[in-house]
Amino acid sequence: MELYNGRPAGPENRLPREIRTYDILDSLGIEYLRTDHEPATNMDACEEIDATLGVTMCKNLFLCNRQKTSFYLLLMPGDKKFKTKELSAQINSARLSFAEAEDMLKYLDIEPGAVSIMGLMNDKDRAVQLLIDEDVLKEEYLGCHPCVCTSSLKMKTADVIEKFLPATGHDHKTVHLVGED
């Protein structure tokens, strides 16, 4: 696995949603390292990516309430366990579950396995609330997919929070997840 500084040389074999990710990052002056790889659709597949990028990839979970009237994107450390009950109490939303693939595509223009904070650039109506575990915010760097599961990025957490999120019109709510049994 090779490490690259910035976007791929050309758009060949790249989906438009991935190219849009590089376009917005470049337009905002956000520097990033990139690696290309086989599809990484779970956290186990991210171990080699973590080593290459020198950062732990974020676990990105796309959630909704039972009525499918509220949608949430949760960023948490990749090595932390997710407990619905722990989060539900903090956001006053009972019966959280994983959102359907159709909803990921509709709101974030992302398919399962590629969920990422970068997808918020596609949520023009700001229908998705961003939740970030406090431990992610403590890290200098953040690792995520550029809306596809065949590339991964490393960028400064501060750039994502202070430049990317305002450009998308999104804010975030900090949550505290223990993630232990």
C-alpha positions in Angstrom: 0.0 0.0 0.0 1.4 3.4 -1.0 1.0 6.7 0.6 0.2 9.7 -1.6 0.0 13.4 -0.9 -3.3 14.7 -2.1 -5.7 13.6 -4.9 -5.1 11.0 -7.6 -3.5 12.2 -10.8 -6.7 11.8 -12.9 -10.4 10.8 -12.5 -9.9 7.4 -14.3 -11.6 4.6 -12.4 -12.8 7.0 -9.7 -16.5 7.7 -8.9 -17.8 11.2 -9.1 -18.5 11.2 -5.3 -14.8 10.5 -4.7 -13.7 13.3 -7.0 -16.1 15.7 -5.4 -14.5 14.9 -2.0 -11.0 15.9 -3.3 -12.5 19.0 -5.0 -14.0 20.3 -1.7 -10.9 19.4 0.4 -8.6 21.2 -2.2 -10.9 24.2 -2.4 -10.8 24.6 1.4 -7.0 24.3 1.5 -7.2 21.1 3.6 -4.1 19.0 3.2 -4.5 15.2 3.3 -2.6 12.0 2.7 -4.3 9.2 0.7 -3.9 5.5 0.2 -5.7 3.3 -2.3 -6.6 -0.3 -1.4 -8.9 -3.2 -1.8 -12.4 -2.5 -0.5 -12.3 -1.9 3.2 -15.9 -2.5 4.4 -15.2 -3.2 8.1 -12.8 -2.2 10.9 -10.7 -5.4 10.6 -9.9 -4.5 7.0 -8.7 -1.1 8.2 -5.7 -2.4 10.2 -3.3 -2.3 7.3 -4.7 1.1 6.2 -4.2 2.4 9.8 -0.6 1.3 9.7 0.0 2.9 6.2 -1.6 6.2 7.2 -0.3 6.3 10.7 -3.8 7.0 12.1 -6.7 4.9 13.4 -9.6 5.0 10.9 -12.8 6.4 12.4 -15.8 4.1 12.8 -18.6 5.9 11.0 -22.1 4.7 11.8 -25.2 6.0 10.0 -28.1 5.7 12.4 -31.8 6.6 12.5 -34.7 6.6 14.9 -37.4 4.0 14.6 -39.7 6.4 12.7 -36.9 7.3 10.2 -37.5 11.0 10.9 -34.1 11.7 12.4 -30.8 10.6 11.0 -27.4 10.6 12.6 -23.8 10.1 11.5 -21.7 9.0 14.5 -17.9 9.2 14.4 -16.1 7.2 17.0 -12.7 5.6 17.4 -12.4 2.5 15.3 -11.4 0.3 18.2 -14.3 1.4 20.5 -17.4 -0.8 20.8 -20.8 0.9 20.0 -23.7 0.5 22.4 -27.0 2.0 21.2 -28.2 2.5 24.7 -25.2 4.7 25.6 -25.8 7.0 22.7 -29.7 7.1 22.8 -29.7 8.6 26.3 -27.3 11.4 25.2 -29.3 12.5 22.2 -32.8 11.8 23.6 -33.7 9.4 20.8 -35.0 6.0 21.8 -34.8 3.0 19.5 -31.8 3.9 17.4 -30.9 1.5 14.7 -28.7 1.4 11.6 -30.2 3.3 8.7 -30.9 1.5 5.4 -28.6 1.6 2.5 -31.2 3.6 0.5 -31.1 6.3 3.1 -27.2 6.5 3.0 -27.5 7.0 -0.7 -30.3 9.5 -0.4 -28.8 11.7 2.3 -25.0 11.2 2.0 -24.5 9.8 -1.6 -22.6 6.9 0.1 -22.9 3.2 -0.1 -22.5 0.7 2.8 -18.9 0.2 3.8 -17.9 3.8 2.7 -19.8 5.9 5.3 -17.7 8.9 6.1 -17.9 12.4 7.4 -17.1 13.5 3.9 -20.6 12.5 2.8 -22.0 15.5 4.7 -21.0 17.6 1.6 -23.9 15.9 -0.1 -26.4 16.6 2.6 -27.6 19.9 1.2 -30.7 20.0 3.4 -28.8 19.2 6.5 -31.0 16.3 7.4 -28.2 14.4 9.1 -27.0 15.3 12.6 -23.3 14.8 13.1 -22.3 13.2 16.5 -18.6 12.9 17.3 -17.2 10.9 20.2 -15.0 13.1 22.4 -12.0 10.8 21.9 -12.0 11.5 18.1 -11.8 15.2 18.8 -8.8 14.7 21.1 -6.7 13.2 18.2 -4.6 15.4 16.0 -5.5 13.5 12.9 -8.6 11.8 11.6 -8.8 8.9 9.2 -11.8 8.4 6.9 -12.9 7.3 3.4 -13.4 9.8 0.6 -17.0 8.5 0.0 -15.7 5.2 -1.4 -14.3 2.2 0.4 -11.2 1.8 -1.9 -9.3 4.8 -0.7 -8.6 6.3 2.7 -7.5 9.7 3.9 -5.6 11.2 6.8 -6.2 14.9 7.6 -6.0 17.2 10.6 -9.0 16.9 12.8 -9.1 20.6 13.3 -9.3 21.1 9.5 -12.3 18.9 9.4 -14.1 20.6 12.3 -13.1 24.2 11.5 -13.0 24.2 7.7 -14.9 21.3 6.2 -18.0 21.2 8.5 -18.7 25.0 8.1 -18.4 24.6 4.3 -21.1 21.9 4.4 -23.3 23.9 6.7 -23.1 21.2 9.4 -22.3 21.5 13.1 -21.6 18.6 15.5 -22.6 17.4 18.9 -19.9 15.9 21.1 -20.9 12.6 22.8 -19.2 10.5 25.4 -19.1 6.8 24.6 -17.4 4.4 27.0 -17.7 1.5 24.7 -16.9 -1.2 27.3 -18.7 -4.3 28.3 
